[in-house]
Amino acid sequence: MNRMNIVDLDLNLLKVFEALHDEGSASRAALRLGVTQSAVSAALRRLRGVYGDPLFARTGRGLTPTLRANQLKPLISEALTKCRQSLALLDPAAGDYSGRAVSLGLSDDFEIAFGRPLIDDLELRAPGLRLIFRQTHTQVVAHALGERSIDLALTAGGFNERMLTRQVLGEGHYLSLLDPASLRPGQAHLSLDEFVEREQVLISSGGFIGIIDEALAAQGRGRQVRASTTHFAALPYLLKGSPAVATAPAHAARRIAQVTGLVALPCPLDLPRYPVELGWRTHAQADPAQLRVREAISACVGAALLAGGH
């Protein structure tokens, strides 16, 4: 390894490293940084000399980071974040976020319900800032935040790790989605008997048991699940033109019904409510870009949950 003092290191190389790791391609990294691909390739050669490691291996799918590159990524990204924070101290009200991106981990029910409002709100709060949606869920969200694969997370809980801060935005509940053509004229509710007699579509990462099954079991009843999916976005295609019913978080059910022509009805079961929470790494509290996104999420999601009867 070429042992260098930081005085001798061109800190612009760290921006190239971050872009290469995020994009997995020299050409995409060049586009992101606004430089030529040859400049990125030259920077990579210098980085390899600095760290004494290939850092990225060329494969059929682009550039794959080595073990050393994956070890360096959180350290380099954190250093760049601190630099950005220090510059923000010069003008905390600065409104130019061009070139900045914030990654938000969330499941697709939250993305369906709140993705567009967040994009619109951020265009006003932080012009030029890019919001990156990344799929996650409660069981993995703390790890994803800890390893810095996401900056923020919106989930139904899961923030029990040290060094994470959480904000409760409200409570969620459930509605049942179905094709209105399968209802009687003017029907606005399903009885429990009607509910369990219908074909059911389960949304579950495991594919077998959901909150509905647990609630029915407590009453000594069951249901006939004909299909399972891990994505709420598939529901319109699985329900339309059939008598099937699926029970989903109310925020997603309302949005899906609004866009697809399905109808969202109260679920005839007394289901527990759950907290909707926003989480982030505590030491990133002052990052101005992440702060703008947290403000937007708090406003959009909190208002929607309140308007939905929470």
Buried (B, 14 or more C-beta within 10 A) or exposed (E): EEEEEEEEEEEEBBBBBBBBBBBBBBEBBBBBBEBEBEBBBBBBEBBBEBBEBBBBEEEEEBBEBBEEBEEBBEEBBBEBBBEBBEEBEEEEEEEEBEEBEBBBBBBBBBBBBBBEBBBEBBEEBBEEBBBEBBBBBBEBBBEBBBEBBBBBBBBBBBBEEEEBBBBEBBBBBBBBBBBEEBBEEEEEEBEEEBBBBBBBBBBBEEEEEBBBBEBBEEEEBEBEBEEBBBEBEBBBEBBBEBEBBBBBBBBBBBBBBEEBEBBBBEBBBEBEEBBBBBBBBEEBEEBBBBBBBBBBBEBBBBEBBEEBEB
